[in-house]
Amino acid sequence: MVRDYPLTGVGLGSFIIELPNYGQRLRLPLFKDYTDSAENHYLHVAAETGLLGLALYLWLFIAIVKRMSSRWMGFSGRDPSRFVFLGAASGLAGFFVNFLFHSYMASYEVYFGFWILAAMIYAFPQPSGFPRSEERKRSPRPVIVAAALAVLAFGAVHLWNSAHSLSISSRTREFGWPQDFGLYAEEKDEAGFSFRWTRRTAGLAVAGLGQEVVLPVLASHPDLERKPVTLKVFAATRDFRKLSLIREVVLRTRSWGEVSWRRTRGEGSESYILLETDRAWLPKRAIGADDSRSLAVAVGVAWFRYPRDVPPESVESVRILPRTGWEGGQGNRLTRSGRAKISFRSGPRCLVRLRLRGSAAFGIGPLIAVSLDGAPVARTFIRTDGWSSLVLPVRVGEGDHVIEVDFLNDIAKDAEDRNVALGDMEVISLRGQAPELRRKWRHDD
């Protein structure tokens, strides 16, 4: 970090934010033995504020050491207060050494302890009889000018870095980390449904796994029936600036609803949405719960609707791979969260159609994710009890390939059981380029 940003560092408090980025770049197993600091306070300061910040920090420590030295030299051998002074000085010396191995200055206990000891050093008066050094009066103007120039240079460079290489959009492009904000940790309800609570304003990255996106949403305000909640969903840029309003919905009941929209053709592998709710509620204040969060709405895992068939006039040939070809610990029937895969060879201009059957639990069907050669290509709910078709939204090139299906929301509770059955898979060769194929596909409701 110091090498990349020697003058200003990555920003005060940003070490923990940039730690995963540098761990990925340097291929370090950072999260095997997790750390949130540099484990060296001086290097931590240099990483966050650059060499300029480190120089200022060291100057402060040197000033404290000089004051300790001058005060200690003035004590007489019979002055009992020298032991109090020696205790404070020894404590500060311990801090200076400990900072070589730890970076916990941001902890309030450590922070206050350090400055209380420093204040004790400065509180000791100059002992009587100790000669004072004559100080020459100097004009403060050069110091003020130099400090102002340093602050301006530091601010300008850091502002430039923040708008370019350290910006959200730049970090997202370089490292591919999700840049969601305004969301609490993921939870799972008794029905096995994964979701996250949001604040009044939240940003969410949506994977580009299809054109028709479905986002489950829920409001649970105590006065919801009397005062409905309005949720607005905006299309946004990578740094979550509004582009256009996608949907505005009014939530009136405490049950899961859905917000759906179609992604535009120009969107890349990810799209970004901004969620704005007209009001939030505090569980601790409203119902006395041990929960200090400010809750707006809950959002589930975004999924996608896909074609279930291919227009017959676009089909040149169909090759069927029997269900017995599915490999994995559970074969072609996933009765608990797991994965199955099937290998196949494809010619040019091919599509893949899966046959699936799921059983619902608590009114919620199986959620599955599909990958092609290790890359995610689809995520959807199976909403019918009978067999249904799923045409993957990507064309398969010529060669050997592997399709993997992950069962994501298994639940086994009392008499409820949710599972997935994988049927035959079809490799469909298309006639020519089939330019109107997308327009003719049918979608599930």
C-alpha positions in Angstrom: 0.0 0.0 0.0 2.8 2.4 0.8 4.5 1.6 -2.5 1.4 2.3 -4.5 0.4 5.5 -2.5 3.6 6.8 -0.9 2.5 10.3 -0.3 -1.0 9.9 1.1 -1.6 6.2 1.7 -5.0 4.5 1.0 -6.9 6.8 3.4 -7.5 6.9 7.1 -9.4 3.9 8.2 -9.1 2.2 4.8 -6.5 -0.4 5.6 -9.2 -3.0 6.4 -11.1 -2.1 3.2 -8.0 -2.5 1.0 -6.7 -5.6 2.8 -8.8 -8.1 0.7 -7.8 -6.3 -2.5 -4.1 -6.6 -1.8 -4.5 -10.1 -0.5 -6.1 -11.1 -3.8 -3.4 -9.3 -5.8 -0.5 -10.9 -3.8 -2.3 -14.3 -3.5 -2.0 -14.2 0.3 -4.2 -16.5 2.5 -5.3 -13.5 4.6 -8.5 -15.0 5.9 -7.0 -18.2 7.1 -5.6 -16.4 10.1 -7.7 -13.2 10.0 -6.2 -9.9 10.8 -7.6 -6.4 10.5 -4.4 -4.4 10.9 -0.8 -4.4 9.7 0.3 -5.7 13.2 2.9 -2.8 13.2 1.4 0.5 14.1 4.1 2.5 12.2 3.5 0.6 9.0 -0.2 0.8 9.5 0.0 4.6 9.8 2.2 4.7 6.6 -0.3 2.5 4.7 -3.2 4.7 5.6 -1.7 8.2 5.6 1.5 7.8 3.5 5.0 8.8 4.3 3.9 12.4 5.1 1.5 11.1 7.8 4.2 8.8 9.2 6.7 11.6 9.4 4.2 13.7 11.3 3.4 10.8 13.6 7.1 10.2 14.3 7.7 13.9 14.9 5.0 13.8 17.6 6.6 10.8 19.3 10.0 12.4 19.1 8.6 15.6 20.8 7.2 13.4 23.6 10.6 11.7 24.0 12.4 15.0 24.2 10.0 16.3 26.8 10.5 13.1 28.8 14.3 13.6 28.6 14.3 17.2 29.7 12.0 16.6 32.6 13.9 13.6 33.8 17.2 15.5 33.8 15.8 18.1 36.2 14.7 15.8 38.9 16.7 15.7 42.1 17.6 12.3 43.7 15.2 12.9 46.6 12.2 14.1 44.7 9.4 11.4 45.3 7.4 12.6 42.2 10.2 11.2 40.0 8.7 7.7 40.5 5.3 8.8 39.2 7.1 10.4 36.2 9.2 7.2 35.7 6.1 5.1 35.7 4.4 7.3 33.0 7.6 7.4 31.0 8.0 3.6 31.2 4.4 3.1 30.1 5.0 5.3 27.0 8.2 3.5 26.2 6.3 0.2 26.4 3.8 1.7 23.9 6.5 2.7 21.5 8.0 -0.8 21.5 4.5 -2.5 21.4 3.6 -0.5 18.3 6.3 -2.5 16.5 4.1 -5.6 16.9 0.5 -4.4 17.2 -1.7 -1.8 15.7 -4.5 -1.2 18.2 -4.2 2.5 18.7 -7.8 2.9 17.4 -9.1 1.0 20.4 -10.5 3.5 22.9 -8.9 1.8 25.9 -5.4 2.0 24.2 -6.0 5.4 22.8 -7.0 7.0 26.1 -4.3 5.1 28.0 -1.5 6.4 25.7 -2.6 10.1 25.8 -3.2 10.0 29.6 0.4 8.9 30.1 1.6 11.6 27.6 -0.5 14.2 29.4 1.2 13.2 32.7 4.6 13.8 31.2 3.6 17.3 30.0 1.9 18.1 33.3 5.1 17.8 35.3 6.5 21.3 35.9 10.1 22.2 35.2 11.9 21.4 38.5 13.1 24.4 40.4 16.8 25.1 40.0 17.0 23.5 36.6 18.3 26.0 34.1 15.9 26.9 31.3 17.1 27.1 27.8 16.7 30.4 26.2 14.3 30.3 23.3 14.6 32.6 20.4 11.5 34.2 19.1 10.8 33.1 15.6 8.1 34.2 13.2 5.4 31.5 12.9 4.6 32.6 9.3 7.1 30.1 7.5 5.8 27.2 9.6 2.1 28.2 8.8 2.8 28.5 5.1 4.7 25.2 5.0 1.9 23.4 6.9 -0.7 24.9 4.6 1.2 23.8 1.4 1.6 20.3 2.8 -2.1 20.0 3.6 -3.1 21.3 0.2 -0.7 18.9 -1.5 -1.8 16.0 0.6 -5.5 16.8 0.0 -5.1 17.2 -3.8 -3.2 14.0 -4.2 -5.6 12.0 -2.0 -8.6 13.5 -3.7 -7.2 12.5 -7.1 -6.5 8.9 -5.9 -10.0 8.7 -4.4 -11.6 9.7 -7.7 -9.5 7.4 -9.8 -7.5 4.3 -8.7 -9.1 4.1 -5.2 -12.7 4.8 -6.4 -15.4 2.1 -6.1 -15.7 1.7 -9.8 -12.0 1.3 -10.3 -11.7 -1.3 -7.4 -14.7 -3.2 -8.7 -13.2 -3.4 -12.2 -9.8 -4.5 -10.9 -10.7 -6.9 -8.1 -14.3 -7.9 -8.9 -15.5 -7.5 -5.3 -19.2 -6.7 -4.6 -19.7 -3.1 -3.7 -23.1 -3.4 -1.9 -23.9 -0.9 0.8 -26.7 -0.3 3.3 -27.3 -4.0 3.9 -27.0 -6.0 7.1 -25.6 -9.5 7.4 -27.4 -12.4 5.6 -30.0 -14.3 7.5 -32.2 -17.3 6.9 -35.8 -17.7 8.0 -37.5 -21.0 9.1 -38.5 -21.7 5.5 -34.8 -21.7 4.5 -35.2 -18.4 2.6 -32.0 -16.3 2.6 -32.4 -12.6 2.9 -30.7 -9.4 4.1 -32.3 -6.4 5.8 -31.6 -3.0 4.3 -31.4 0.6 5.6 -33.6 3.2 4.0 -31.1 3.6 1.2 -29.1 0.6 0.0 -27.1 -0.4 -3.1 -27.0 -3.9 -4.6 -25.0 -5.5 -7.4 -27.1 -7.9 -9.5 -25.3 -10.6 -11.4 -25.9 -10.6 -15.2 -27.3 -14.1 -15.3 -30.4 -13.3 -17.4 -32.5 -10.5 -18.9 -35.6 -10.8 -16.6 -34.7 -10.2 -12.9 -36.8 -11.0 -9.9 -36.0 -9.6 -6.5 -37.9 -10.8 -3.5 -38.8 -8.0 -1.0 -40.5 -7.9 2.4 -41.6 -5.2 4.8 -42.3 -6.0 8.5 -43.1 -2.6 10.0 -45.5 -3.0 13.0 -47.9 -0.4 11.5 -47.7 -1.7 8.0 -51.4 -2.3 7.5 -52.3 1.2 8.6 -49.3 2.9 6.9 -47.9 1.0 3.8 -44.3 1.3 2.9 -43.2 2.6 -0.5 -40.1 1.1 -2.1 -38.4 2.6 -5.2 -35.9 0.7 -7.2 -33.5 2.7 -9.4 -31.0 1.6 -12.0 -27.6 2.9 -10.9 -24.0 3.3 -12.0 -21.1 1.3 -10.4 -20.8 3.9 -7.7 -24.5 3.9 -7.1 -25.6 7.2 -8.7 -29.1 7.1 -9.9 -29.8 6.5 -13.6 -33.6 5.9 -13.9 -36.5 4.6 -11.9 -37.1 0.9 -12.6 -40.0 0.2 -10.3 -42.0 1.8 -7.5 -44.0 -0.7 -5.3 -46.2 -0.2 -2.2 -45.8 -3.0 0.4 -49.0 -3.4 2.5 -48.6 -6.9 4.0 -45.9 -8.8 5.9 -45.4 -11.4 3.2 -42.8 -11.8 0.5 -43.5 -10.0 -2.7 -41.5 -9.6 -5.9 -40.1 -6.7 -7.9 -39.2 -7.7 -11.5 -37.7 -5.9 -14.4 -35.8 -6.5 -17.6 -32.2 -5.7 -17.9 -31.2 -3.6 -20.9 -29.1 -5.0 -23.7 -26.3 -2.6 -22.9 -25.7 -3.8 -19.4 -22.6 -5.9 -18.7 -22.0 -8.9 -16.5 -23.3 -7.0 -13.5 -26.0 -4.3 -13.1 -26.4 -2.0 -10.1 -29.6 -1.0 -8.4 -30.3 1.6 -5.7 -33.2 0.9 -3.2 -34.9 3.8 -1.5 -37.6 3.1 1.2 -39.8 6.0 2.5 -39.3 4.9 6.1 -37.6 2.4 8.4 -38.4 1.2 11.9 -36.4 0.4 15.0 -37.2 -3.0 16.6 -35.7 -2.0 19.9 -37.9 1.1 20.2 -41.1 -0.3 18.6 -41.3 -3.7 20.3 -38.5 -3.8 22.8 -36.5 -6.3 20.9 -32.8 -6.7 21.5 -32.1 -5.3 18.1 -30.7 -1.8 17.5 -30.8 -1.9 13.7 -32.8 0.5 11.5 -34.8 -1.8 9.3 -36.4 -0.7 6.0 -37.1 -3.8 3.8 -35.7 -7.3 3.5 -34.4 -8.4 0.1 -33.9 -12.0 -0.9 -31.6 -13.6 -3.4 -32.2 -12.2 -6.9 -33.2 -14.8 -9.4 -34.1 -14.9 -13.1 -36.8 -16.1 -15.4 -35.6 -18.1 -18.4 -37.0 -19.5 -21.7 -38.6 -22.9 -21.3 -38.5 -23.8 -25.0 -36.8 -23.1 -28.3 -38.8 -22.2 -31.5 -39.0 -25.5 -33.6 -38.0 -23.6 -36.8 -34.7 -22.7 -35.2 -33.8 -26.3 -34.2 -31.5 -28.3 -36.5 -31.1 -31.3 -34.2 -31.4 -32.4 -30.6 -29.1 -34.8 -28.7 -30.4 -36.2 -25.4 -28.2 -37.0 -22.5 -30.0 -39.4 -20.1 -30.6 -38.5 -16.5 -28.3 -41.3 -15.5 -25.4 -39.2 -16.7 -25.6 -36.8 -13.7 -22.7 -37.3 -11.4 -22.3 -36.4 -7.7 -22.9 -37.8 -4.2 -26.6 -37.8 -4.7 -26.9 -38.7 -8.4 -29.7 -36.9 -10.3 -31.9 -36.4 -7.2 -30.7 -33.7 -4.8 -32.4 -34.3 -1.5 -30.2 -32.0 0.5 -28.0 -29.0 -0.5 -25.5 -30.3 -2.9 -24.2 -30.4 -6.5 -24.5 -32.6 -9.5 -22.6 -32.3 -12.8 -22.8 -33.8 -16.3 -20.2 -33.7 -19.0 -20.9 -33.5 -22.7 -19.6 -32.6 -26.1 -21.1 -29.8 -28.2 -20.9 -28.6 -31.8 -21.0 -24.9 -32.8 -24.1 -22.8 -32.2 -25.8 -24.9 -29.5 -28.1 -24.3 -26.6 -28.7 -26.5 -23.5 -32.1 -27.3 -22.1 -32.4 -28.9 -18.7 -35.4 -30.9 -17.4 -36.1 -30.2 -13.7 -38.6 -31.1 -11.1 -38.8 -29.7 -7.6 -40.8 -30.1 -4.4 -41.7 -27.0 -2.4 -41.5 -26.6 1.4 -43.4 -23.8 3.2 -44.6 -22.7 -0.1 -41.1 -22.0 -1.5 -39.7 -24.2 -4.3 -36.0 -25.1 -4.8 -33.5 -22.4 -5.7 -30.8 -23.6 -8.1 -27.7 -22.2 -9.6 -26.3 -23.5 -12.9 -22.7 -23.1 -14.1 -21.1 -23.9 -17.4 -17.4 -24.9 -17.3 -17.1 -23.3 -13.9 -18.7 -19.9 -14.8 -22.2 -19.1 -13.4 -24.8 -18.8 -16.1 -28.2 -19.1 -14.4 -30.0 -18.9 -11.1 -33.8 -19.5 -10.7 -36.6 -21.0 -8.6 -38.4 -24.1 -9.6 -42.0 -23.1 -9.0 -44.0 -26.1 -10.3 -44.2 -29.6 -8.8 -44.1 -31.3 -12.2 -41.3 -31.5 -14.7 -40.3 -28.1 -16.3 -37.8 -27.0 -18.8 -35.0 -24.5 -18.5 -33.1 -23.2 -21.5 -29.8 -21.7 -20.4 -29.3 -18.1 -21.6 -25.9 -18.7 -23.2 -24.8 -20.4 -26.4 -22.4 -23.2 -26.1 -19.4 -23.3 -28.3 -17.8 -26.4 -29.9 -15.9 -28.7 -27.6 -16.1 -30.5 -24.3 -18.1 -28.9 -21.5 -19.4 -29.5 -18.0 -22.8 -28.4 -16.6 -23.1 -28.1 -12.8 -26.3 -27.6 -10.9 -26.2 -26.4 -7.2 -29.2 -26.9 -4.9 -29.1 -23.8 -2.7 -32.0 -23.7 -0.3 -32.6 -27.2 1.1 -34.7 -27.6 4.2 -35.7 -30.7 6.2 -38.1 -29.8 9.0 -40.8 -32.0 10.4 -43.0 -33.1 7.4 -41.6 -30.5 5.1 -38.9 -31.4 2.6 -37.6 -29.5 -0.4 -35.6 -31.3 -3.1 -34.6 -31.3 -6.8 -34.7 -34.0 -9.4 -32.6 -33.6 -12.6 -34.0 -35.2 -15.7 -32.6 -35.7 -19.2 -30.5 -32.9 -20.7 -30.8 -31.8 -24.3 -28.0 -30.3 -26.5 -29.9 -28.3 -29.2 -28.1 -27.4 -32.4 -29.4 -24.3 -34.1 -30.1 -23.6 -37.7 -27.7 -20.9 -39.1 -27.5 -17.8 -36.9 -31.2 -17.9 -35.7 -31.2 -14.0 -35.5 -34.8 -13.8 -34.1 -34.4 -16.5 -31.5 -34.5 -14.3 -28.4 -37.6 -12.6 -29.5 -39.5 -15.8 -30.1 -38.6 -17.5 -26.8 -41.5 -18.0 -24.3 -40.9 -17.2 -20.7 -42.5 -18.6 -17.5 -45.0 -16.4 -15.7 
